[in-house]
Amino acid sequence: MVPLLLVAVVLLGAYILLTQTLFKRAKCKGNAAMSGKTVIITGGNTGIGKATALHLARKGARVVLACRNRNKAAAAIAEIETQTGSTDVIYVHLDLASLKSVRSFAETFLKTESRLDLLINNAGLVADGRTEDGYGIEFGVNHLGHFLLTNLLLERMKKTGGGRVITLSSMAHRWGHIDFNALVANKDLGTGRYSWQFFHAYCNSKLCNVLFTHELAKRLKGTDVTCYSVHPGVVRTELSRNVGLWQKIFIQPVAWLLFLDPETGAQTTLHCALQEGIEPLSGKYFSCCEAQEVSAHARDDKVALKLWEVSEKLCGLG
């Protein structure tokens, strides 16, 4: 009886510790007006993106769901309209695994929309494979597609004024590394058919997100457009839909017990979108609705600049 009691106490203690650290919750308190403003959310038809879209639509924003799957987008729009009463949520096709699709999306948006107040680079995945352009799927979708999208839309954001670019990263960036020689040679930052190999590639792509935001903030100095990278928490989403069966068997029970739901996972994104007065923190990394310090390799000026320049070449910019 005593050993069982000790085990129960240890498990309870571990649960409390995890929910106060790795799985800590936070609540967005920002309340900036959104009526009349236009928002793009990549991957806005599911998970954190949909939860973000629902909240911003409820506040009166015009929300553009930029995603691949038309049917999922239609279902998300119907749900958002039912819950918020908004009739100003639209779908525009975007496949971040295709630079041609990114350019097509930007061209369509710039022709049909007069303003852009928030660009939320939300979409991401953990998977193996290649993009339409031959890049590693995680590098291509998580970083390169968003890099091109942001650059194509920046002038519209500057013209609108006061805009924010929010890019979802992850605490996984801590374990990331950027090998530029491998990137040039293989068009990838990691490859392999085993889950641990493409998880490492995911970490590398999330480091790209933080460094991209770091460099973008420098380039936005002198404008009133700001940018932030975000760790949403460990959230139950479709992020790992491409992992193997045995990983899902292991992950699902843990996810049910500890992982945050998408609405909770959207809180730090919403904080960066709605909290007034955070403009001096442009370029910073946020977690649990607070700016957090990152390790030296995630704020390395030289690496951030080189990543930007290499990304420009890969996208055909400049």
Secondary structure, DSSP 8 states (H G I E B T S, - for coil): -HHHHHHHHHHHHHHHHHHHTTT-----------TT-EEEEETTTSHHHHHHHHHHHHTT-EEEEEES-HHHHHHHHHHHHHHH----EEEEE--TT-HHHHHHHHHHHHHH-S---EEEE-------SB-TTSSBHHIIIIIIIHHHHHHHHHHHHHHH-S-EEEEE--GGGGG----HHHHHHHSSS---SSHHHHHHHHHHHHHHHHHHHHHHHHHTTTSS-EEEEEE--SB-SSTTTTS-HHHHHHHHHHHHHHSB-HHHHTHHHHHHHH-TT-GGGTT-EEETTEEE---GGGS-HHHHHHHHHHHHHHHT--
